[in-house]
C-alpha cells in the first residue's frame, strides 16, 4: 500500500487530503511517479496538473514537473530519479501544487 497525501489545490481537486493505493506494486514490479499520477487521475477522473486533459491523454509528461511538487518519503522526486522515481508498497507520496506568488 502506498499512502498519498494531497495539499492545497490538489486536495481541492481530489476532494480528500489522503488516499491509499493498494496493488500498485507487487513483487519485483514497481511503478514510477508517472504511473502513479496516471493511476490517480484515472481513479479521480481529473487532471492533477493544470492541464484540461488527464495525463493518459497527453504525450508530454513534463507538465507534472511544471505544475506539481511531488515528494517520495520526504524527498523531492528530483533527488530520487525524477519522473522515473520508483514508488512501491510502504512509500509515502506527497503531492503539492507548484505555488507562486509575491
N, C-alpha and C positions, 0 to 999 in steps of 0.2 A: 504494500500500500504506500502510495506517495501522498503526502499532505501538501496541499496547495493553498496558500494564503493570498487574498486579493486586497488591494489597498486603493483608496480614493476612487477615481472614476472607473477603474476596473471593477471594483467592488459594486459600484452602482450598476454597471452593465450586467454583471452576473447575478445580482440580487442577493449575494451572500458574501461573507467575509472569508469563508474557507470551504474546501471540499476535499474529499479523499478519493483518490483514483486507484481502484483495485484492478489487478490483472493487466496493468500497462506493461509490466516487465515480468519475465519469469525465466528461471534458469539462466542460461547464458545470454538470453535475449534482453537487451536493454534498449530503451528508446532515447532519442535526442530531445533537446528543447523544442525543435521544430515539430517533432512527432507529438510531444505533449501539448503544445499550443494548438495544433490541428485537432487533437482529441478533445481538448476543452472547448474549442469553437464549435465542433460538431455537437458536443454534449449540450451546450447552451444555445446553439443556433444563432450565434452572433459573431462579429469580428471583435477580438480583444484589442486590436490596434485601432488606429484612426481610419482605416480603410472602410469602404462601404461594403466590401465583399469579404466573405470568410477566407481564411488562409488557403483552404483547399482549392479555391478558385483562382488563386494568384500564383504566378510563376516566380515572383521575386520575394524572397523571404527577408530581405534587408529591412523591411518596414517593422519587423519585430524589434530590431535594434533601434530604429529611429523613433519608435513610439512607446516602447516598454523598457523598463528596467527589470531584469529577471535575475534572481539570485537562487543558487542551489546550495543548501546547507550553509547559508550566511555568506556565500562568496558570489560576487558578480560573475555572470557567465563569461565575461571577457577574460577572467583569470582561471577558468576551468574548461576551456575548449570552445567558447563562443556558442554559435547556434548548433554546433556538433557536440556540445557538452552532453554527456550521458546522464540520464536520471534512472534510478532504479528503486525497488522497494526499500522503504525506510528513509528515503530522501525527503527533505522539506524544501519546497519551491515557493518563493515569494515573488509576486508579480505586482509591479507598481507602474503607473503611467509615467512617461517622461514629462516632468513638470518644469515649465519655465516661467519665469516671472521677474518682476523687478521691484 
